[in-house]
Amino acid sequence: MDYGFTPEEEAFRSEVLEFLADFQGLDGYFHRREGTGEGVRRVYRALGERGWLSLSWPAEFGGGGLSPAYEFILWDEMAYARVARPPMGPGLVAKALMTHGTAEQCERFLPGLRLGQINFALGYSEPDAGSDLAAVRTRATRAGDDYEINGAKCWTSNAHWADCIWLLCRTGAPDSRSRGLSVLIVPLDQPGVSVSPIPTHDGGRLNEVRFDGVRVPAGNRVGGENDGWQVVASALAVERHVQFPPKRLRRDLQDLLTWTEKSGLSHDPVVRRRLCDLAVKVAEVEALALALLGEIISGEPSAVPAAYHKLAGTLLAQEIARSAMEFGSGEALIRDTDVEFMWRQAILETVGGGTSEMMRGLIARQAFGLDSKG
């Protein structure tokens, strides 16, 4: 299903572009410089003041009650401007709380999430589990009115400045797989929590988060005990349309085009042919994104369209970045030039938000009916 934007939605785009004029040069989407995190938090607070972190929240939870198209437009333009990625708190966490949380949890967390005053990191991946969330081993053991948590998460974005972590942990038997998982909200300043940096190719930072006898109230569990798989699955389902904004690719291509012009390569017929091919692929990913948005708005199943879009988009991000090197300019190999940095950053895109291998597996199973035995 294709989707066209209404005049009201296009008017909102104009508001977003006006808002972004105050944040030009932040490069928060790439986290290229030290201290970018504070600038991104400032953006989130400014968005919260405008009510733009809760555009599609139901009105009964203090949201705007608008179509997901408004969220798509906001984060698409944010990506083109390189200003910020969608925060986990007002998106995934808030919508899971609305569905699975208690009234007390919603009252405690939603106002701060709506205003951009509370920041969350996602505690999913682990050293021995990787992207196989059913293999999570971080343990939460019930101790009276509390849970005691022991274990570790790794490759965790923003844990060094977030307020809380949305923690997927094992409360069932060790071999219970997805049937024995629970979700806990854990403040990152809780005693026993330690956060250590994991440097990335682009000079940024992921984190290892360790839990050594950390105690949190049972009232911080979202959903029933051992029902964490359902909580996580439903939370991911509602955020697919903003996970990889396609205008990020259009900006990458524009930056590559600008670089070829400055480097005197833009008249080379081989370079021009490659740029044309890349432009067609960018348009294809934009079409996939709009089709996905249409499916979400109409309430249709969106897991497979989301996987197609994520896979195509992240692979194209790498292809665009790699082209500068293939054009034969030495600048593409000099550290911290624009095109060299773009290449290092694009490597991470095929991992974050679900690896390309996971996307291919999902498509194979759900679109083509294949499995590991086929």
C-alpha positions as CSV (number, residue, x, y, z in Angstrom):
1,M,0.0,0.0,0.0
2,D,1.4,3.4,-0.9
3,Y,0.8,6.5,1.2
4,G,0.5,10.1,0.3
5,F,0.8,12.9,2.8
6,T,-2.2,15.2,3.5
7,P,-2.0,19.0,3.3
8,E,-2.0,19.1,7.1
9,E,0.9,16.7,7.3
10,E,2.9,18.7,4.8
11,A,2.1,21.8,6.9
12,F,3.6,20.0,9.8
13,R,6.7,19.3,7.8
14,S,7.2,23.0,7.3
15,E,7.0,23.5,11.0
16,V,9.6,20.8,11.5
17,L,12.0,22.5,9.0
18,E,11.5,25.8,10.8
19,F,12.3,24.1,14.1
20,L,15.4,22.5,12.7
21,A,16.9,25.8,11.7
22,D,18.0,26.3,15.4
23,F,19.9,23.0,15.4
24,Q,22.0,23.1,12.2
25,G,25.4,21.6,12.6
26,L,24.6,19.4,15.6
27,D,25.4,16.2,13.8
28,G,23.6,14.3,16.5
29,Y,22.5,11.6,14.1
30,F,26.2,10.6,13.7
31,H,27.4,11.4,17.2
32,R,30.6,12.6,15.6
33,R,32.0,14.9,18.3
34,E,32.4,14.6,22.1
35,G,29.6,16.3,23.9
36,T,27.0,15.6,21.2
37,G,24.8,13.7,23.7
38,E,24.0,16.9,25.6
39,G,23.0,18.6,22.4
40,V,20.7,15.7,21.5
41,R,19.1,15.8,25.0
42,R,18.5,19.5,24.4
43,V,16.7,18.6,21.2
44,Y,14.5,16.1,22.9
45,R,13.5,18.6,25.6
46,A,12.6,21.1,22.9
47,L,10.6,18.5,21.1
48,G,8.8,17.6,24.3
49,E,7.9,21.2,25.0
50,R,6.2,21.3,21.6
51,G,4.4,18.0,22.2
52,W,6.3,16.4,19.4
53,L,7.6,13.4,21.4
54,S,4.0,12.3,21.9
55,L,2.4,13.0,18.5
56,S,0.7,9.7,18.1
57,W,0.1,8.9,21.7
58,P,-3.6,8.5,22.6
59,A,-5.1,11.6,24.0
60,E,-6.0,9.8,27.3
61,F,-2.2,9.5,27.9
62,G,-1.5,13.2,27.2
63,G,-0.6,12.7,23.5
64,G,-1.6,14.3,20.3
65,G,-3.7,11.4,19.0
66,L,-2.3,12.0,15.5
67,S,-1.5,9.6,12.7
68,P,1.9,7.8,12.7
69,A,2.6,9.9,9.5
70,Y,3.4,12.8,11.8
71,E,6.1,10.8,13.6
72,F,7.5,9.6,10.3
73,I,7.8,13.2,8.9
74,L,9.4,14.4,12.1
75,W,12.1,11.8,12.2
76,D,12.6,11.7,8.5
77,E,13.5,15.4,8.5
78,M,15.6,15.0,11.7
79,A,17.6,12.3,9.8
80,Y,18.2,14.5,6.8
81,A,19.4,17.3,9.0
82,R,21.6,14.9,11.0
83,V,20.1,16.3,14.2
84,A,18.8,13.3,16.2
85,R,17.5,9.7,16.1
86,P,14.2,8.8,17.6
87,P,14.6,8.4,21.4
88,M,13.6,5.0,22.9
89,G,11.7,6.4,25.8
90,P,8.8,8.4,24.2
91,G,8.6,5.7,21.5
92,L,9.1,2.1,22.3
93,V,9.0,2.4,26.2
94,A,6.1,4.7,26.4
95,K,3.9,2.8,24.0
96,A,4.7,-0.5,25.8
97,L,3.8,1.1,29.1
98,M,0.4,2.2,27.7
99,T,-0.3,-1.3,26.6
100,H,1.3,-3.4,29.4
101,G,2.0,-1.0,32.2
102,T,0.0,-0.3,35.4
103,A,-1.7,3.0,36.0
104,E,0.9,3.8,38.6
105,Q,3.7,3.1,36.1
106,C,2.1,5.3,33.5
107,E,1.6,8.1,36.0
108,R,5.2,7.8,37.1
109,F,7.0,7.7,33.8
110,L,4.8,9.0,30.9
111,P,4.8,12.8,31.9
112,G,8.7,12.8,31.9
113,L,8.9,10.8,28.7
114,R,6.4,13.1,27.0
115,L,8.5,16.2,27.9
116,G,11.8,14.7,27.0
117,Q,13.0,14.8,30.6
118,I,13.5,11.1,31.1
119,N,15.9,9.1,28.8
120,F,15.9,5.4,28.4
121,A,18.5,2.9,27.1
122,L,17.5,-0.6,25.8
123,G,19.0,-3.5,27.7
124,Y,18.5,-6.3,25.2
125,S,21.7,-7.7,23.7
126,E,24.2,-9.7,25.8
127,P,27.7,-11.0,25.2
128,D,26.7,-14.7,24.8
129,A,23.3,-14.0,23.2
130,G,23.9,-11.3,20.6
131,S,20.7,-10.6,18.8
132,D,19.1,-13.9,20.0
133,L,16.9,-12.3,22.7
134,A,15.4,-15.6,23.7
135,A,18.9,-16.6,24.9
136,V,19.2,-13.7,27.4
137,R,20.9,-14.8,30.6
138,T,20.8,-11.7,32.8
139,R,19.0,-13.0,35.9
140,A,16.3,-11.3,38.0
141,T,15.5,-13.3,41.1
142,R,12.4,-12.4,43.2
143,A,13.4,-11.4,46.8
144,G,10.4,-10.3,48.7
145,D,9.0,-7.1,47.2
146,D,12.1,-6.7,45.1
147,Y,14.0,-8.3,42.2
148,E,17.8,-8.9,42.5
149,I,19.5,-8.6,39.2
150,N,22.8,-10.1,38.2
151,G,24.4,-10.2,34.7
152,A,25.5,-8.0,31.9
153,K,24.2,-6.2,28.7
154,C,26.5,-5.1,25.9
155,W,26.4,-2.8,22.8
156,T,23.9,-0.7,24.7
157,S,23.4,2.8,23.1
158,N,23.3,5.9,25.3
159,A,23.6,4.0,28.7
160,H,26.3,6.5,29.7
161,W,23.8,9.3,29.8
162,A,20.4,7.7,30.1
163,D,18.4,7.8,33.3
164,C,16.9,4.3,33.1
165,I,17.4,1.0,31.3
166,W,14.5,-1.0,29.8
167,L,15.9,-4.4,30.9
168,L,15.0,-7.7,29.4
169,C,16.0,-10.4,31.9
170,R,15.4,-14.0,32.8
171,T,13.0,-14.7,35.6
172,G,12.1,-18.3,34.5
173,A,14.1,-21.5,34.3
174,P,17.5,-21.2,32.6
175,D,16.3,-23.2,29.6
176,S,12.9,-21.4,29.4
177,R,13.9,-19.3,26.3
178,S,11.3,-16.7,25.4
179,R,8.8,-18.2,27.9
180,G,10.9,-17.1,30.9
181,L,11.7,-13.4,30.3
182,S,10.5,-10.3,32.1
183,V,10.9,-6.6,31.5
184,L,12.1,-4.4,34.4
185,I,12.7,-0.6,34.5
186,V,16.1,-0.1,36.3
187,P,17.4,3.3,37.2
188,L,21.0,3.5,36.0
189,D,22.1,5.3,39.2
190,Q,21.0,2.2,41.2
191,P,23.8,0.7,43.5
192,G,25.4,-2.2,41.7
193,V,25.0,-0.8,38.2
194,S,28.2,-0.1,36.3
195,V,28.6,1.3,32.8
196,S,31.7,0.8,30.7
197,P,32.4,2.2,27.2
198,I,32.7,0.1,24.1
199,P,34.3,2.3,21.4
200,T,32.8,2.1,17.9
201,H,34.3,2.4,14.4
202,D,32.9,5.9,14.0
203,G,34.5,7.2,17.2
204,G,31.3,7.0,19.1
205,R,30.4,4.9,22.1
206,L,28.3,1.9,22.9
207,N,28.3,0.4,26.4
208,E,28.6,-2.7,28.6
209,V,26.2,-2.4,31.5
210,R,26.8,-4.8,34.4
211,F,24.4,-5.6,37.2
212,D,25.9,-6.9,40.5
213,G,23.2,-7.6,43.1
214,V,21.1,-4.7,41.8
215,R,17.7,-4.5,43.6
216,V,14.6,-2.9,42.1
217,P,11.0,-3.0,43.3
218,A,8.7,-5.6,41.8
219,G,6.5,-2.6,40.9
220,N,9.1,-1.8,38.2
221,R,8.2,-4.9,36.3
222,V,6.2,-4.1,33.1
223,G,3.7,-6.8,32.3
224,G,3.5,-10.1,34.1
225,E,6.4,-12.2,35.3
226,N,7.7,-14.3,32.4
227,D,5.6,-12.2,29.9
228,G,8.5,-10.1,28.8
229,W,8.6,-11.5,25.3
230,Q,5.1,-10.2,24.5
231,V,6.0,-6.8,26.0
232,V,9.2,-6.6,23.8
233,A,7.5,-7.8,20.7
234,S,4.5,-5.4,20.9
235,A,6.9,-2.5,21.7
236,L,9.0,-3.2,18.6
237,A,5.9,-3.5,16.4
238,V,4.7,0.1,16.9
239,E,8.1,1.7,16.1
240,R,9.1,0.2,12.8
241,H,8.1,3.2,10.7
242,V,10.7,5.5,12.4
243,Q,13.6,3.1,12.9
244,F,15.4,3.9,9.7
245,P,14.2,7.2,8.2
246,P,14.9,7.1,4.4
247,K,15.9,10.7,4.2
248,R,19.1,9.8,5.9
249,L,20.0,8.0,2.7
250,R,19.0,11.0,0.6
251,R,21.3,13.2,2.8
252,D,24.1,10.6,2.4
253,L,23.8,10.7,-1.4
254,Q,23.7,14.5,-1.4
255,D,26.9,14.6,0.7
256,L,28.5,12.2,-1.7
257,L,27.5,14.2,-4.7
258,T,28.8,17.4,-3.1
259,W,32.1,15.6,-2.4
260,T,32.5,14.4,-6.0
261,E,31.9,18.0,-7.2
262,K,34.6,19.4,-4.8
263,S,36.9,16.6,-5.8
264,G,36.6,17.2,-9.5
265,L,35.0,13.8,-10.2
266,S,31.5,14.8,-11.1
267,H,32.1,14.9,-14.8
268,D,33.6,11.4,-14.9
269,P,31.1,9.2,-16.8
270,V,31.7,6.2,-14.6
271,V,31.1,8.3,-11.5
272,R,28.0,9.9,-13.0
273,R,26.6,6.4,-13.9
274,R,27.2,5.2,-10.3
275,L,25.5,8.2,-8.8
276,C,22.5,7.7,-11.0
277,D,22.3,4.1,-9.9
278,L,22.5,5.1,-6.3
279,A,19.8,7.8,-6.8
280,V,17.4,5.1,-8.1
281,K,18.1,2.9,-5.1
282,V,17.4,5.8,-2.7
283,A,14.1,6.3,-4.4
284,E,13.4,2.5,-4.0
285,V,14.1,2.7,-0.3
286,E,11.8,5.8,0.0
287,A,9.1,3.8,-1.7
288,L,9.6,0.9,0.7
289,A,9.3,3.3,3.6
290,L,6.1,4.8,2.4
291,A,4.6,1.4,1.8
292,L,5.6,0.4,5.3
293,L,4.0,3.6,6.7
294,G,0.8,2.8,4.8
295,E,0.7,-0.7,6.2
296,I,1.1,0.6,9.7
297,I,-1.6,3.3,9.3
298,S,-4.0,0.8,7.9
299,G,-3.3,-1.7,10.7
300,E,-1.9,-4.3,8.4
301,P,0.9,-6.7,9.6
302,S,4.1,-4.8,9.1
303,A,6.9,-7.2,10.2
304,V,7.9,-8.3,6.7
305,P,7.6,-4.8,5.0
306,A,9.7,-3.4,7.9
307,A,12.4,-6.1,7.4
308,Y,12.5,-5.3,3.6
309,H,12.9,-1.6,4.4
310,K,15.5,-2.0,7.1
311,L,17.6,-4.5,5.0
312,A,17.5,-2.4,1.9
313,G,18.2,0.8,3.7
314,T,21.1,-0.3,5.8
315,L,22.8,-2.0,2.9
316,L,22.4,1.1,0.7
317,A,23.9,3.3,3.4
318,Q,27.1,1.2,3.2
319,E,27.0,1.2,-0.6
320,I,26.8,5.0,-0.8
321,A,29.6,5.3,1.7
322,R,31.8,2.8,-0.1
323,S,31.4,4.5,-3.4
324,A,33.7,7.3,-2.5
325,M,36.5,4.8,-2.1
326,E,35.7,3.0,-5.3
327,F,35.8,6.4,-7.2
328,G,39.6,6.3,-6.5
329,S,40.1,9.5,-4.5
330,G,42.8,9.3,-1.8
331,E,40.7,11.5,0.5
332,A,38.2,8.6,1.0
333,L,41.0,6.8,2.9
334,I,42.0,9.8,5.1
335,R,40.6,9.4,8.6
336,D,38.0,12.0,9.7
337,T,37.3,13.3,6.2
338,D,33.6,13.4,5.6
339,V,33.4,10.5,3.2
340,E,35.8,8.3,5.3
341,F,33.7,9.0,8.4
342,M,30.5,8.2,6.5
343,W,31.9,4.8,5.6
344,R,32.9,4.0,9.2
345,Q,29.5,5.1,10.5
346,A,27.5,3.1,7.9
347,I,29.1,-0.2,9.1
348,L,27.0,0.1,12.3
349,E,23.7,0.5,10.5
350,T,23.6,-3.1,9.4
351,V,23.9,-4.2,13.1
352,G,21.7,-1.7,15.1
353,G,18.0,-2.4,15.3
354,G,18.4,-5.9,14.1
355,T,21.2,-7.3,12.0
356,S,20.9,-7.8,8.3
357,E,21.1,-11.6,8.9
358,M,18.1,-11.3,11.2
359,M,16.2,-9.4,8.6
360,R,16.9,-11.9,5.9
361,G,15.9,-14.7,8.2
362,L,12.6,-13.0,9.1
363,I,11.8,-12.5,5.4
364,A,12.7,-16.1,4.5
365,R,10.4,-17.4,7.3
366,Q,7.5,-15.1,7.1
367,A,7.4,-14.1,3.4
368,F,8.6,-17.3,1.8
369,G,7.7,-20.0,4.4
370,L,11.3,-21.2,4.7
371,D,12.9,-22.4,7.9
372,S,16.3,-23.8,9.0
373,K,15.2,-27.3,8.0
374,G,14.4,-26.3,4.4
